Amino acid sequence: MTDPTATTTPHITTRVFKSGNSQAVRIPRELQLDVDEVEIFRRGDELVIRPKRKNLLEVLDILAGFSDDFMKDGREDLPPQERDFDA
């Protein structure tokens, strides 16, 4: 899947049509997504279509792949930096 923020594309006009009892939008080739599912929601007067985000179960599966001794010694946590907020 490509990063949708990597490039900007000009506004493109496309067709809206009926598909059964639903309304559908033709997505031009240059904007097609390489995914099986998308999320759609309203943001003000816009409809946003984006690749479906992974859910927490997928994250837990990834974490389960770490070895039992992963970070067993913790990590070096440096003290906070001194900052001059009066400058």
N, C-alpha and C positions, 0 to 999 in steps of 0.2 A: 504494500500500500504506500502511496506517495504522501508526503507531508502537504496538507492543503494550504499551509502557511508559507511554503517554500517559494512559491511564485504567485504573482497576482495575475488574474485574467480579466479581460474587459467584461463588462456586463453583456450578457447574451440573452436574447429573447428566444423563448422556446414555446412549445405547445402544451396546453393543458387539455386532457381528454378524459372521457369516461372509460373505465375498465370494470365491467360488471356494475356493482353498486357503489364503487369507489371512484374518486377522482385521481387521475395519474398525471405525472409530469414527465415529458421526454427529457432525459438528461443528455446533452450533447457529448460526443465522444471525448472532447478535450476536458470535460469535467467529470467523466465517469469514475466511479469508485470501484476499487478492486476488493469488494467485500460482499458477503451474503446477506447481511442485515444492517440496517441503519436506524438511527433514532431520529425522530422528527418532533419538533416543538415550536411553539410560537415565542418570538422575542419582539414584543411590541407589535408592529404591523407586519413583521417578517415571519416567514416560515424557514426554519433552519433544518437542514438535512445533514447529518454527519455520521461517520462510521459508528456502529454500536460500541460503546465503551465496555471494556472487560469488567466483569463483576468481581467481588471480593473473593469468591471461591477460586477463581483462576489465580489470584494473587497468593492465596494460601497454598495452592498446589506448587507454585514457584518456590515459596519459602520452605515447603516440605523437602525440596530437593537439596537444601544445604546440608552439609555433613554435621554430625552431632558435635564436633569440636569447632565448628565455625564460631569465631570470635570468643573462644573459651577464655582467653586471657583479657578480654575486654578490648578497649581501644584507648589510645592516648587522648585524653580530653584536656586540651590546653586551657589555661585560665583566660577569662575575658580580657580583651584589649583595653588598655587605658585610653580614654577619649576625653578631649577637651571640648565640652559643649558650650563654653563661654566665648569661643573664638568667633 
